[in-house]
Amino acid sequence: MAPTRKETTIDLCKRVNAQGNTVSIRMLEYLSSSKEPVRGFFPLATAFLDLARIVWSIEAGINESFKTRKTYPVEITQELDTRFRHVYDEFVVLGQMVSKFIDNDNGKGGLGKRMRMMFADSEVDKVRMTLLKSSESLKMSSAIFRWTIGDDHADETMAIGYAGLIAALERLNPTKTTAATRRTPPSSTHRPLPPSKSDYDQSETLLPPPRLTSRPSLSDLRPTASDLANANGMRPTPSDFKHEDLRMSPDVTHLHSEWRAPSVHSGGSCRVVEQLLSNGVKLDSVAQAGLLRIAVDNRDPDTVSVLIHYGADANGADSDGVSPLFAATQAASVDCARVLLKNDADANFKDNEGTTALFKAIQAGRTDIMAVLLDNGANPNLPCPKHPLWPSCYHPEALALLLSRGADHKRTPGIMELASSLKKLESVKVLIGAGVSPNVRKDNSYTPLASAIRDNSADIVTYLLEHGADPNFKAVEFPTYKCITHKRTHFLPQLVAAGADLHTPKGIIETAVAHKDKDALIYLLDQGVNPNDRCPEGGATALTTAIRENNLEFVDLLLKHGANPAVRGQDWPLCMAVKNPTVLKRLLAFPGLNPRAFRGCVEMAVHAGQLESVKLLLGAGVSVEDKNCGVFSPLTTAIREGHKSIVRFLLDEANADPNAPGEHLPLVKALRSYDGQDMEVIQMLLSRGADINRMHRGWNAVLQAVENSDTEILGLLVSLGGPVDLQAVDETGRPVIDIVGDRDWEEGLALLFPKSSSPKGRS
C-alpha cells in the first residue's frame, strides 16, 4: 500500500477555503430561513469573510509563486501549515454552530435545544473573537503575498459560496458593505516586479521592492481596507486604518528566520521609504499620518525626517487622533520629538481629551522629552486639562523642571498637600524650595501636615514641621486630633514640641476615649489636659463617653485623674451609669457626690431594667418616689416595661406607694398594660393596698375596667379592692354611677349592682 502523501501548504490552504465555502453556503441558508438571526450574527459573518479574504490572498500568492518558481524559507511554510490547520478547525466549528441555528429555526432538536439557543449569543461572540485572532495571526502572511500579486488577484480565488454570502449581506445591510467586497483598482496595468537575489539578501525578500518598473499606487503599498475592517462594522471607516495594522507585527519573526527588527536609527527603513517617495509614490494625508506614527513608534528619527521632507504634516493626527508629537512622547523618543519640533510641530497641541504632549511626558516621567518640549515653546502653565504641576507631583524631577521653567505654583493652591498624600518627600522638598507654603489647604479641607499624619509619613511630618508647618492649622480636623482619629499617637510629642496646643479647642481627650486610644489618653492626662473638658459639638466629656461605651478601664483612669461625675457631658454621668451597675457603683463612691441632685435617676434605672442599679441608688439615699421629668415614677415605669421583679422590690422592700401617681395611677397603668393572661401585677397592687376608687385626672381603676369591658378584671377589683364608690366623680363632675349606667354592659352592671338589674333599680 502506497504511503499517504503529506498535505502541502497549498493543499491545506485549498482545504480551508473549501470548508469556508461550505460555511458560507450554510450561512446563506440560515439568512434565508431565519426571520431574526441571533444577536451578533452579522459581525460574526463579517469576521468570517475578513479571515476568508486573507486566506484567499495567501492561496493566490502561493499559486503565483509556483508560476514564478519563487520559494520561501521552510519556517514560513511550517508556520502557515500550523495556522491553516487551526483555521480549518475553526471553520468546522463555525459550520456546526450555523447548522444548529438552522435546525433551531426549523423546529428541530426539541425544547432543550431551543432553550440552549437562548445563550447562543455568548457562543457567537466567542467564535467571532477566535476568528479575529486568526485574522491577526495571518495578516502579515497575507501582506507578504499581496506585495507579490496585488489585491485583485487575491479575490480571484473567491468561490461561489463566499460571493453569495457577500451579496446577501449587502442586500440585508445596504449601508454596510462587507469588507470582502471592497476593491481597489490598480493604478497601473503592471505589478511591481519581485526583487532578484542580486538586488537583496534573503532577509529583505519579504519587504517591498525599493525600485519599481512602474509607479505604484497607494493600494500597492499598504493593506487594503478589507483587511483592516473591524468585526463590528460592515464597511471600514477611516478609523479602521490603525498604525498597528499598517506596520509589521512581531509575528513576522516566525515567518522568516533572517528577519531583523529595525534599530532605533533604521537606515534600511529610511532608505526604502526615501526611495519609494523619491520615485513618485503618492500618499494621502491619512497614509502619511499612519506612516509617520509607525516611524515614531519605531523611534526612527531619520524616517520621520524623510516623511516630513516629502510632505508629511508634523501636526497631522492619525485616525486615532494621535499627533506625531504625542506618539513621540508615548514612544519615549527624544530624537523623534526634536525632529518634529524642528519642523514646526505644535508643542501646545491638544488632543480630543484636552491633553498635551507635555502632559503625557509628565505622566511618563520623561524629563528629557519635557525639556525638549519646554525648549520649543511648550507652556508650563497651560491646563491640559489640569495644570501641569498637578501630575508632576508624582515625579519630583519633572516637578523641579516645570518650576524652574516658569510654572506658577500659585495657580495650584494645595499642591503640596497632593505631594504629601502621594508620600513624595522629594516633591515636598522641591515645593518648599520653590517657596510654596506648607500651610495652604487643598480644596479648603486638607493640609500637607494633616495628610502626612493620616498616611503615617513620618519623614514628611518631620520635614514639614522643620520648614514652617503650623501644628495648630486646621484641616478637616486639627493635626493633634488627626493623630488620635487615625491611630498616630506617636506623632503627638513631635507636634507638641513644635508648638501644638492640646487645650484648644477643647475635647481632644474625649476624642481619645471615643477612639479607645489608651496611649493617647494617658499621654493627654500626663500633659495636663482637663478630663472634664466638653466637646464643642454635642458637649460630651471623656467620662460620659467612657460610660456610654461601658469602658470601665477608662472610667477608672479618668476618675483617678480628676474627672468629676457631677459635670454634665452628653448627659449627667450618674443618669448614664444606671445601665451599668458596676460603673454606677464607681461614681457613687466619688467623694462629695450627691446622687439626689440628679432627678429621675431611679426611674431611669428601672427603665433600663437594672434592679441592681435601683438598689444602689436607693441605698445612696435617692427617694423611691423620685419622678423623672416630674411625671414618670419608678413604679409606673416598672409596670409599663413589664419588670415584675422590680415592681415586687419597689412595693415590698422599697415601700413604694401603690397609690402614688406617675404618668398615671399604678393600678390604672397595670390595667392598661394587661394582656389578657397575666394578672400578677394587678393582684400584687391590690394586695398591697391599691385603691380602686382613687381618682387621677378624672379616671380610676373601675372606669378603666368598664372601658375594657373585662368582666374578670372588674370582678377581681370588686373582690379584692372593696366596695365600689359609685358617687366618685370624674373631671367633668359626672359620678361613676352615671358613667357606668350609660354603658349597655349587663355583666358589668350585674357585678356593680348585684341586687338590681340596673342602677335605677338600686335607687
C-alpha positions in Angstrom: 0.0 0.0 0.0 1.4 3.3 -1.1 2.1 5.8 1.7 -0.3 8.7 2.1 1.0 11.8 0.5 1.7 14.6 3.0 -0.5 17.7 2.6 1.4 20.6 1.2 0.8 24.2 2.2 -1.3 24.8 -0.9 -3.4 21.7 -0.2 -4.1 22.9 3.3 -5.0 26.3 2.1 -7.4 24.9 -0.5 -9.0 22.7 2.1 -9.5 25.7 4.4 -11.1 27.7 1.5 -13.3 24.8 0.6 -14.5 24.4 4.2 -15.1 28.2 4.3 -17.1 28.0 1.1 -19.3 25.3 2.8 -19.7 27.6 5.8 -20.7 30.4 3.6 -23.4 28.3 2.0 -24.8 27.3 5.4 -24.7 31.0 6.5 -26.7 31.8 3.3 -29.2 29.1 4.2 -29.6 30.5 7.7 -30.1 34.1 6.5 -32.7 33.0 4.0 -34.6 30.9 6.6 -34.3 33.0 9.7 -36.7 35.8 10.4 -34.4 37.2 13.1 -30.8 36.0 13.2 -29.2 35.5 16.6 -27.6 38.6 18.1 -24.1 39.1 16.8 -24.5 37.1 13.7 -23.7 39.9 11.2 -20.4 40.8 13.0 -19.6 37.1 13.0 -20.2 36.9 9.3 -18.0 39.9 8.7 -15.2 38.5 10.8 -15.5 35.2 8.9 -15.3 36.9 5.5 -12.3 39.0 6.6 -10.5 35.9 7.6 -11.5 34.2 4.4 -10.2 37.0 2.3 -6.8 36.7 4.0 -6.7 33.0 3.2 -7.7 33.8 -0.5 -4.7 36.2 -0.8 -2.3 33.6 0.6 -3.6 30.9 -1.7 -3.3 33.2 -4.7 0.2 34.2 -3.6 1.3 30.6 -3.2 -0.1 29.8 -6.7 1.7 32.8 -8.1 5.0 31.7 -6.5 4.7 28.4 -8.3 4.5 30.2 -11.6 7.5 32.3 -10.9 9.4 29.5 -9.2 9.7 31.6 -6.2 10.4 29.8 -2.9 10.1 30.8 0.7 12.0 29.6 3.8 10.7 26.5 5.4 9.9 28.5 8.6 7.2 30.3 6.7 5.6 27.2 5.2 5.6 25.4 8.6 4.1 28.4 10.3 1.4 28.6 7.6 0.6 24.9 7.8 0.0 25.2 11.6 -2.2 28.2 11.3 -4.1 26.8 8.4 -5.0 23.7 10.4 -6.2 26.0 13.2 -8.3 28.0 10.8 -9.8 24.8 9.3 -10.8 23.6 12.8 -12.4 27.0 13.5 -14.4 26.9 10.2 -15.6 23.4 11.1 -16.8 24.6 14.5 -18.4 27.6 12.9 -20.2 25.4 10.4 -21.6 23.2 13.1 -22.8 26.2 15.0 -24.6 27.7 12.0 -26.2 24.2 11.4 -27.6 24.3 14.9 -29.0 27.7 14.2 -30.8 26.4 11.1 -32.1 23.3 13.0 -33.5 25.5 15.7 -35.3 27.8 13.2 -36.8 24.7 11.6 -38.1 23.5 15.0 -35.8 20.5 15.3 -34.0 19.4 18.4 -36.9 19.8 20.9 -37.3 22.2 23.8 -33.9 21.5 25.3 -32.1 22.6 22.2 -34.3 25.7 21.9 -33.6 26.6 25.5 -29.8 26.4 24.8 -30.3 28.8 21.9 -31.2 31.4 24.5 -27.5 31.6 25.2 -26.3 31.4 21.7 -25.1 35.0 21.6 -22.3 34.3 24.0 -21.1 31.4 21.8 -21.3 33.7 18.8 -19.0 36.2 20.5 -16.5 33.5 21.4 -16.3 32.2 17.9 -16.0 35.7 16.5 -13.1 36.5 18.8 -11.4 33.3 17.7 -11.8 34.3 14.1 -10.4 37.8 14.8 -7.3 36.3 16.5 -6.7 34.1 13.5 -7.0 37.1 11.2 -4.4 38.9 13.2 -2.0 35.9 13.1 -2.3 35.6 9.3 -2.4 39.2 8.4 1.4 39.5 8.0 1.5 36.5 5.8 -1.3 37.9 3.6 0.6 41.2 3.4 3.7 39.4 2.1 1.9 37.7 -0.7 0.0 40.9 -1.6 3.3 42.6 -2.4 3.7 39.9 -5.0 0.3 39.5 -6.6 -1.8 42.6 -5.6 -5.3 42.6 -4.2 -7.3 41.8 -7.3 -5.5 38.6 -8.0 -6.3 37.5 -4.4 -10.0 37.9 -5.0 -9.9 35.6 -8.0 -9.9 32.6 -5.6 -13.3 33.5 -4.2 -15.7 30.6 -4.5 -19.5 30.9 -5.2 -20.5 30.4 -1.5 -18.4 33.4 -0.5 -19.8 35.6 -3.3 -23.4 34.6 -2.4 -22.8 35.4 1.3 -21.3 38.8 0.4 -24.3 39.6 -1.8 -26.8 38.5 0.8 -25.1 40.7 3.5 -25.1 43.7 1.1 -28.8 43.1 0.4 -29.7 42.9 4.1 -27.4 45.8 5.0 -27.2 48.1 2.1 -25.5 50.8 4.1 -22.8 48.5 5.4 -20.8 46.7 2.8 -18.7 43.7 3.9 -15.0 44.2 3.9 -14.6 41.4 1.4 -16.5 43.2 -1.3 -14.3 46.2 -1.4 -11.9 46.5 -4.3 -9.1 48.9 -5.0 -8.3 49.2 -8.7 -4.7 49.1 -9.7 -3.2 52.4 -10.8 -1.1 50.6 -13.4 -1.5 47.5 -15.6 1.9 46.3 -14.4 2.5 44.9 -11.0 5.8 45.6 -9.2 8.5 43.1 -10.1 9.8 40.9 -7.3 13.4 41.7 -6.3 16.1 39.4 -7.6 18.7 37.7 -5.4 21.4 40.0 -6.8 19.5 43.0 -5.5 18.7 41.9 -2.0 19.8 39.4 0.6 17.5 36.8 1.9 16.5 38.9 4.9 14.9 41.5 2.6 12.9 39.4 0.2 9.7 39.9 2.3 10.0 43.7 2.1 8.5 45.8 -0.7 11.0 46.4 -3.6 12.7 49.8 -3.4 12.7 50.4 -7.1 9.6 49.8 -9.3 9.3 49.4 -13.0 6.1 51.4 -12.9 4.8 53.9 -10.4 2.7 52.1 -7.8 -0.5 53.4 -6.3 -1.2 53.5 -2.6 -3.2 50.3 -2.9 0.0 48.5 -3.9 1.9 49.8 -0.9 -0.4 49.1 2.1 -3.1 46.7 3.2 -6.5 47.3 1.7 -9.4 48.5 3.8 -10.9 45.0 3.7 -8.0 43.7 5.8 -8.4 46.4 8.4 -12.2 46.4 8.8 -13.2 45.6 12.3 -15.7 43.0 13.2 -18.4 45.3 14.5 -18.8 47.3 11.3 -19.8 46.1 7.8 -17.9 48.8 6.0 -14.5 50.0 7.1 -14.1 53.6 8.1 -11.0 55.8 8.3 -10.7 55.0 12.0 -10.1 51.4 11.0 -6.8 52.2 9.4 -4.7 52.0 12.5 -1.0 52.1 12.7 -1.0 48.6 14.3 -2.5 47.2 11.1 0.0 49.0 8.8 3.2 48.1 10.5 4.8 44.7 10.7 3.9 42.8 13.9 6.3 40.6 15.9 4.7 37.6 14.2 6.9 38.2 11.2 9.8 36.8 13.2 8.1 33.4 12.9 7.7 33.8 9.2 11.3 34.4 8.3 14.3 33.2 10.2 16.5 36.0 8.9 14.2 38.9 9.7 15.6 41.7 11.9 13.7 44.2 13.9 14.6 47.8 12.8 17.1 49.5 15.1 16.4 52.8 16.7 18.0 54.6 13.8 17.0 52.3 11.0 19.0 53.3 8.0 17.4 50.5 5.9 13.8 51.5 6.5 14.7 55.1 5.9 16.3 54.3 2.6 13.4 52.2 1.4 10.9 54.9 2.3 13.0 57.6 0.7 13.4 55.5 -2.5 9.7 54.9 -2.7 8.8 58.6 -2.2 11.5 59.8 -4.5 10.2 57.6 -7.2 6.8 59.3 -7.0 4.7 57.2 -4.7 1.8 59.4 -3.7 0.4 59.1 -0.1 -2.8 60.8 1.1 -2.8 62.5 4.5 -4.2 59.5 6.3 -1.4 57.3 5.0 1.2 60.0 5.7 0.0 60.2 9.3 -0.1 56.5 9.7 3.4 56.0 8.3 4.7 58.9 10.4 3.1 57.3 13.5 4.8 54.0 12.6 8.2 55.7 12.2 7.8 57.5 15.6 6.7 54.3 17.3 9.8 52.6 15.9 11.9 55.5 17.3 13.3 56.2 13.8 14.0 59.9 13.5 15.6 59.5 10.1 12.4 58.1 8.6 10.4 60.8 10.4 12.7 63.4 8.8 12.3 61.8 5.3 8.5 61.7 5.6 8.3 65.3 6.7 10.6 66.3 3.9 8.2 64.7 1.4 5.2 66.5 2.7 4.0 64.7 5.9 2.4 67.1 8.4 4.3 67.3 11.7 1.0 68.1 13.3 -1.2 65.7 11.4 -3.1 63.3 13.7 -3.7 59.7 12.6 -7.1 58.0 12.6 -6.9 57.7 16.4 -6.5 61.4 16.8 -2.8 60.9 17.9 -0.4 63.6 16.7 3.2 62.7 15.8 4.4 64.6 18.8 2.1 62.7 21.1 3.3 59.4 19.6 6.9 60.5 20.2 6.1 61.2 23.8 4.4 57.8 24.2 7.3 56.1 22.5 9.8 58.0 24.7 11.7 59.1 21.6 13.6 62.3 22.3 15.2 62.3 18.9 11.8 62.0 17.1 10.4 64.8 19.2 13.3 67.0 18.3 12.8 66.3 14.6 9.1 67.1 14.8 9.5 70.3 16.8 12.3 71.4 14.5 9.7 71.0 11.7 7.1 73.2 13.3 5.2 70.6 15.4 2.9 72.5 17.8 4.3 71.9 21.3 1.0 73.0 22.8 -1.3 71.0 20.6 -4.2 69.3 22.5 -5.9 66.1 21.6 -9.6 65.4 21.8 -9.3 64.8 25.5 -7.6 68.2 26.1 -4.2 66.7 26.9 -0.9 68.0 25.5 2.4 66.2 24.7 3.9 67.9 27.8 1.2 66.4 30.0 1.9 62.9 28.5 5.6 63.4 29.1 5.0 64.4 32.7 2.8 61.3 33.3 5.6 59.1 31.9 8.2 60.9 34.0 10.3 61.7 30.9 12.1 64.9 31.9 14.2 64.6 28.7 11.2 65.0 26.5 9.8 67.6 28.8 12.9 69.6 28.4 12.8 69.4 24.6 9.1 70.5 24.6 9.8 73.4 27.0 12.8 74.4 24.9 10.5 74.6 21.9 7.6 76.6 23.3 5.6 74.3 25.5 3.6 76.4 28.0 4.3 75.1 31.6 1.1 76.8 32.8 -1.3 75.6 30.1 -4.1 73.4 31.6 -4.0 70.1 29.8 -6.7 69.5 31.2 -5.2 70.0 34.6 -2.3 72.4 35.4 0.9 70.6 34.6 2.1 70.9 38.2 -0.5 68.5 39.4 0.6 65.4 37.6 4.3 66.4 38.1 3.9 65.8 41.8 4.3 62.1 41.0 7.7 62.8 39.6 9.9 65.1 41.6 12.4 65.7 38.8 9.5 66.7 36.5 8.2 69.0 39.2 11.5 70.7 39.6 11.9 71.1 35.9 8.5 72.8 35.5 9.1 75.1 38.4 12.5 76.1 37.0 10.8 76.8 33.6 8.2 79.2 34.9 5.3 77.0 36.2 3.3 79.2 38.7 2.5 77.3 41.9 0.1 80.0 42.9 -2.3 78.6 40.2 -2.3 75.3 42.0 -3.3 76.0 45.7 -2.9 72.9 47.7 -0.4 71.2 45.5 1.9 70.5 48.5 -1.0 68.5 50.1 -1.1 66.4 47.0 2.6 65.7 47.2 2.2 64.8 50.8 -0.7 62.5 50.1 1.4 60.8 47.4 4.1 60.3 50.1 6.6 62.0 47.8 9.1 63.6 50.2 11.3 64.8 47.3 8.3 66.6 45.7 7.6 68.2 49.0 11.2 69.4 49.2 11.0 70.7 45.7 7.9 72.7 46.5 9.3 74.1 49.8 12.4 75.1 47.9 10.3 76.9 45.3 8.6 78.9 48.1 5.3 77.1 48.4 3.8 77.5 51.9 3.1 74.3 53.8 0.1 75.9 55.4 -2.2 76.1 52.4 -5.3 73.9 52.3 -6.3 71.8 49.3 -10.0 72.0 48.4 -10.3 74.2 51.6 -10.1 71.0 53.6 -6.7 69.2 53.5 -3.3 70.4 54.7 0.0 68.8 54.0 0.7 68.1 57.6 -2.6 66.5 58.4 -2.4 64.3 55.3 1.1 63.3 56.2 -0.1 62.3 59.7 -3.0 60.4 58.2 -0.8 58.5 55.9 1.8 57.8 58.6 4.6 59.6 56.6 7.0 60.2 59.4 9.7 61.7 57.2 7.2 64.2 55.6 5.8 65.1 59.0 9.3 65.9 60.3 10.3 67.8 57.2 7.1 69.9 57.2 7.4 70.8 60.9 11.0 71.8 60.4 10.0 74.0 57.5 7.2 76.0 58.9 4.2 73.8 59.0 1.8 75.1 61.7 0.7 72.2 64.1 -2.4 74.2 65.0 -3.5 74.9 61.5 -6.8 73.1 61.0 -7.6 70.9 58.1 -10.8 68.8 58.3 -9.6 68.4 61.9 -6.7 69.7 63.8 -3.3 67.8 63.4 -3.4 66.7 67.1 -6.9 65.3 66.6 -5.8 63.6 63.4 -3.1 61.8 65.5 -5.9 60.2 67.5 -8.5 59.5 64.9 -6.0 57.8 62.7 -4.1 56.0 65.4 -0.9 58.1 65.0 -0.3 58.8 68.7 3.4 58.6 68.2 3.3 62.0 66.4 1.8 63.8 69.4 5.1 64.5 71.2 6.6 65.8 68.0 3.6 68.1 67.4 3.7 69.4 71.0 7.4 70.1 70.7 6.6 72.1 67.6 4.0 74.2 69.5 0.7 72.3 69.2 -1.9 73.4 71.8 -3.6 70.4 73.4 -6.0 72.6 75.3 -7.6 74.4 72.3 -10.0 73.5 71.1 -11.4 71.5 74.0 -12.4 67.9 73.5 -9.3 66.2 72.4 -9.3 63.9 75.5 -12.9 62.9 74.7 -11.7 62.0 71.2 -9.1 59.7 72.6 -11.8 57.9 74.7 -14.2 57.7 71.7 -11.4 56.1 69.6 -10.4 53.8 72.5 -6.8 55.0 72.4 -5.4 54.3 75.8 -1.9 55.5 74.9 -3.3 58.9 73.7 -5.5 59.2 76.8 -2.6 58.6 79.2 -0.4 61.0 77.2 -3.0 63.7 77.3 -3.7 63.3 81.0 0.1 63.4 81.7 0.2 66.6 79.7 -2.4 68.2 82.0 -5.4 68.1 79.7 -8.5 68.7 81.7 -10.6 65.4 81.8 -13.8 67.5 82.3 -13.4 69.4 79.0 -16.5 69.3 76.9 -16.5 68.9 73.1 -17.7 71.9 71.3 -20.2 69.8 69.3 -22.5 67.7 71.4 -21.0 68.6 74.8 -19.7 65.1 75.6 -17.0 64.7 78.2 -14.4 62.0 78.3 -16.2 60.5 81.3 -19.7 60.4 79.7 -18.2 58.8 76.5 -16.4 56.2 78.6 -19.7 55.4 80.4 -21.6 55.2 77.1 -19.0 52.8 75.8 -19.0 50.7 79.0 -15.3 51.2 79.2 -14.7 50.6 82.9 -10.9 50.8 82.5 -11.2 54.4 81.1 -13.7 55.3 83.7 -11.3 54.3 86.5 -8.5 56.1 84.7 -10.4 59.3 84.3 -11.8 59.3 87.9 -8.3 58.8 89.2 -7.1 61.8 87.2 -9.8 64.2 88.3 -12.8 63.5 86.2 -15.9 64.8 88.1 -19.2 62.8 87.8 -21.1 65.9 88.8 -20.1 67.6 85.5 -22.6 67.1 82.7 -21.4 65.8 79.4 -23.6 64.1 76.9 -26.0 63.7 79.9 -25.4 63.5 83.6 -22.8 60.8 84.3 -24.9 59.3 87.1 -28.0 59.0 84.8 -26.0 57.4 82.1 -24.3 55.0 84.5 -27.6 53.4 85.6 -27.3 51.0 82.7 -24.1 49.5 84.1 -24.3 48.9 87.9 -20.5 48.4 88.1 -19.9 51.9 86.7 -22.6 53.3 88.8 -21.0 51.9 91.9 -17.7 53.7 90.9 -19.5 57.0 90.6 -21.5 56.8 93.8 -18.2 56.2 95.6 -16.9 59.6 94.4 -16.3 61.9 97.3 -18.8 64.7 97.7 -21.2 63.4 95.0 -24.9 63.9 95.9 -27.0 61.5 93.8 -30.3 63.2 94.9 -29.2 66.1 92.8 -29.9 64.1 89.6 -33.7 63.8 89.4 -35.2 60.8 87.8 -32.1 58.5 88.1 -34.1 55.7 89.8 -36.8 55.8 87.2 -34.0 55.6 84.5 -32.5 52.6 86.2 -36.0 51.0 86.2 -36.5 51.7 82.6 -33.1 50.1 81.9 -34.2 47.0 83.8 -31.3 47.3 86.2 -32.6 46.2 89.6 -29.1 46.3 91.0 -28.8 50.0 89.9 -32.1 50.7 91.6 -30.8 49.2 94.8 -27.6 51.2 94.6 -29.4 54.5 94.2 -31.9 53.8 96.9 -29.1 52.8 99.1 -27.4 56.1 98.4 -30.4 58.0 99.6 -32.4 58.6 96.5 -36.2 58.6 97.0 -38.2 55.7 95.6 -40.9 58.2 94.6 -38.4 60.4 92.7 -40.0 61.2 89.3 -38.3 61.6 86.0 -39.2 64.9 84.4 -41.8 65.3 87.3 -44.0 62.7 85.6 -42.6 59.2 85.4 -42.3 57.4 88.7 -40.2 54.2 89.2 -43.3 52.1 90.0 -45.4 53.1 87.0 -42.4 52.7 84.7 -41.7 49.2 86.1 -45.3 48.3 85.4 -45.3 49.7 81.9 -42.0 48.0 81.0 -43.1 44.6 82.5 -40.3 44.4 85.0 -42.3 42.3 87.6 -39.3 41.7 89.8 -38.6 45.4 90.1 -42.3 46.0 90.8 -42.2 43.5 93.6 -39.0 45.0 95.0 -40.4 48.5 94.9 -43.6 47.5 96.7 -42.1 45.0 99.2 -38.7 46.4 100.0 -38.5 50.0 98.9 -42.0 50.7 100.3 -43.2 52.4 97.1 -46.8 53.8 97.4 -49.1 51.8 95.2 -51.4 54.8 95.0 -48.8 57.4 94.1 -49.4 58.5 90.5 -46.7 58.6 88.0 -47.7 59.0 84.4 -51.0 57.7 85.9 -52.1 55.6 88.9 -50.1 52.4 89.2 -53.3 50.3 89.2 -54.7 52.1 86.1 -51.3 51.6 84.4 -51.4 47.9 85.3 -54.9 47.6 83.8 -53.8 49.3 80.6 -50.8 47.0 80.3 -52.8 43.9 81.0 -52.5 41.4 78.0 -55.4 39.2 79.0 -53.4 36.5 80.6 -51.1 37.5 83.4 -52.8 39.3 86.3 -49.9 39.0 88.7 -49.0 42.7 88.8 -52.7 43.7 89.3 -53.1 41.3 92.1 -49.8 42.5 93.6 -51.0 46.1 93.7 -54.5 45.2 95.1 -53.0 43.0 97.8 -50.6 45.8 98.8 -53.3 48.5 99.2 -54.0 49.9 95.8 -57.3 51.9 95.9 -59.7 51.0 93.1 -61.7 54.2 93.8 -58.8 56.6 93.7 -59.3 59.3 91.0 -56.4 60.8 89.0 -57.0 63.1 86.0 -60.7 62.1 86.2 -60.1 58.4 85.9 -59.7 55.4 88.2 -59.3 51.6 88.0 -63.1 50.9 88.0 -63.7 53.2 85.0 -60.7 51.5 83.2 -62.2 48.1 83.8 -65.6 49.3 82.5 -63.8 50.8 79.5 -62.1 47.5 78.8 -65.4 45.6 79.3 -63.4 42.9 81.1 -65.7 41.1 83.5 -62.9 39.1 85.0 -60.9 42.2 85.9 -63.9 44.0 87.2 -64.7 41.1 89.4 -61.1 41.0 90.6 -61.3 44.7 91.5 -64.6 44.3 93.4 -63.5 41.1 95.2 -60.0 42.4 96.3 -60.5 46.2 96.2 -63.5 46.5 98.4 -66.8 48.3 97.6 -67.0 50.5 94.5 -67.6 54.1 95.2 -70.3 54.9 92.6 -70.5 58.5 93.7 -66.9 59.4 92.9 -66.9 62.0 90.1 -64.6 62.4 87.1 -63.0 65.7 85.9 -66.3 66.8 84.3 -68.2 66.2 87.6 -70.1 63.1 86.5 -70.4 60.3 89.1 -69.2 56.8 88.3 -72.8 55.5 88.6 -73.9 57.7 85.6 -70.9 56.8 83.5 -71.5 53.1 84.1 -75.2 53.4 83.5 -74.6 54.8 80.0 -72.9 51.5 79.0 -75.0 48.7 77.9 -72.9 46.1 79.6 -75.1 43.6 81.5 -72.3 41.5 83.0 -70.6 44.6 84.4 -73.8 46.1 85.7 -74.5 42.8 87.5 -71.2 42.9 89.3 -71.6 46.5 90.3 -75.3 46.2 91.3 -75.8 42.6 92.4 -79.3 43.3 94.0 -80.7 45.1 91.0 -80.7 44.7 87.2 -79.9 48.4 86.7 -78.7 51.5 88.6 -82.2 52.8 88.7 -83.4 49.7 90.3 -80.8 50.2 93.1 -82.1 53.7 93.7 
